[in-house]
Amino acid sequence: MARLLSGIRAIARQKLNDELKGSDVAYKWTDDELDVYTNDCLIEMSKYSPYEVKETVTTVASSREIDLSSIDDLLEVKEVEYPVDKQPRRFRQFSVWGDILRIELDTAPSAVANVYLYCKEYHSLSDTASTLNPNLERILVLGVCGQAAVAKAQTKINKVNKAVGVAGNLQSWGLAQLSLYYTELNKLVVPDRFEEYPTD
């Protein structure tokens, strides 16, 4: 079962040793701070292992162009299927400029028809939904903890002399978490494949 944003926050707090020990003790990191690091990591993780989804759009009669502006969090269109649901599938060459996708067809569609776009999108995480699998959740926590620890250490290092050792240890631990985070991200990269498709 996918963890939601509150669950990722809770795990990050456990790793950061930032759990409440009494009603008079405040968290060292606010929810807003952890959410900023979470969003930063989600954007970065999406470039290594994006959310893969099939979107259904429609053609415009007598046009080879499709407006992509309605697709939220789009990173890249990888494949275009038109016409849809044929056996074998009919994938097409295409090009994208801004929010406009142009299908390479000899003849423009004469009527409105469905087109399947196989897309890479940014991952999303909220208190109601998540696109992350358990492995990506684990990697996300590494990144959140690393960013949170390094940022907190940087604010403490020159504040109080007696806290320098603690801040230095926190920074070292945070950098180690970030090193693990980037090592795991690099393992996610899958080389792209390129194919030529017909235009008829």
SVG drawing of the C-alpha trace seen along z (x, -y; Angstrom):
<svg xmlns="http://www.w3.org/2000/svg" viewBox="-15 -33 48 41">
<polyline fill="none" stroke="black" stroke-width="0.4" points="0.0,0.0 1.4,-3.4 2.4,-5.8 0.8,-9.2 2.6,-12.5 1.9,-12.3 3.4,-8.8 6.6,-9.9 6.9,-12.8 6.5,-10.4 9.3,-8.1 11.5,-11.0 11.0,-12.3 11.9,-8.9 15.2,-8.8 15.9,-12.4 15.1,-11.6 12.4,-14.3 9.5,-12.6 7.6,-14.5 8.6,-13.3 6.1,-15.5 3.5,-18.1 6.0,-20.9 8.6,-19.9 8.3,-21.2 9.4,-19.5 12.9,-20.5 11.5,-20.6 8.1,-21.9 5.7,-20.1 6.2,-22.9 10.0,-22.5 9.8,-18.8 7.2,-19.3 9.6,-21.7 12.4,-19.0 9.8,-16.4 8.7,-18.4 12.3,-19.1 13.2,-15.4 10.0,-14.4 10.9,-16.7 14.5,-15.4 13.4,-11.8 11.0,-12.2 13.9,-13.0 15.5,-9.6 12.4,-7.5 9.3,-9.4 5.7,-8.4 4.7,-6.5 1.1,-6.9 -1.1,-6.5 -3.1,-9.6 -6.1,-9.6 -6.5,-12.8 -8.5,-13.4 -7.6,-14.6 -9.1,-17.7 -10.7,-17.1 -8.3,-17.9 -5.4,-18.5 -2.3,-16.5 -1.8,-18.6 -2.8,-17.9 -2.8,-20.4 -0.9,-19.0 -1.7,-21.8 -4.4,-19.8 -1.9,-17.1 -0.7,-18.0 2.9,-17.4 4.0,-16.3 7.7,-15.7 7.8,-13.9 5.7,-12.0 7.4,-8.7 5.0,-7.0 1.9,-8.0 -0.7,-5.3 -3.1,-6.1 -5.5,-4.7 -6.0,-3.1 -6.6,0.5 -5.5,2.1 -3.5,5.4 -0.7,4.9 -0.6,1.5 -0.1,-1.5 2.6,-3.7 3.5,-6.9 6.4,-9.2 5.7,-12.6 7.3,-15.9 6.6,-18.2 7.0,-22.0 5.8,-23.7 2.3,-22.4 1.7,-21.1 2.3,-17.6 2.3,-16.9 1.7,-13.3 3.5,-12.4 0.7,-11.2 0.4,-11.2 -3.2,-12.3 -4.7,-14.3 -7.6,-12.6 -10.9,-13.5 -12.8,-13.4 -12.4,-13.5 -10.7,-10.3 -8.9,-9.0 -5.1,-9.0 -3.1,-7.3 -0.1,-9.1 2.4,-7.1 3.9,-9.8 6.5,-10.4 5.2,-12.7 6.4,-14.2 5.5,-12.1 2.9,-13.4 2.5,-12.9 -0.3,-14.3 -2.4,-13.3 -4.9,-11.6 -2.8,-10.0 0.7,-8.9 2.4,-7.7 5.4,-6.2 6.1,-2.6 7.8,-1.3 11.3,-1.6 10.8,-5.2 9.3,-6.0 12.5,-4.6 14.7,-6.7 12.5,-9.8 13.0,-9.5 16.8,-9.4 16.7,-12.6 14.3,-14.4 16.4,-13.5 19.6,-14.5 18.3,-17.9 16.7,-18.5 19.8,-17.6 22.2,-19.6 19.9,-22.7 19.4,-22.5 23.2,-22.1 24.0,-25.1 21.8,-27.3 23.4,-26.1 27.1,-25.9 28.0,-29.5 25.1,-30.3 26.3,-28.9 29.9,-27.7 29.0,-24.7 26.7,-23.4 29.3,-23.3 30.1,-19.7 26.5,-18.7 25.8,-20.7 28.9,-19.2 27.7,-15.7 24.3,-16.5 25.8,-17.9 28.0,-14.8 25.0,-12.5 22.9,-14.5 25.6,-14.4 25.9,-10.7 22.1,-10.4 22.3,-12.5 25.1,-10.3 23.0,-7.2 20.1,-9.1 22.0,-9.9 23.5,-6.4 20.0,-5.0 18.7,-7.5 21.5,-6.6 20.4,-2.9 16.9,-3.9 18.1,-5.2 16.9,-3.1 18.4,-3.9 15.9,-5.2 15.1,-3.2 14.3,-4.7 12.2,-3.2 11.0,-4.3 7.2,-4.1 5.2,-4.4 3.4,-7.5 0.5,-5.9"/>
</svg>
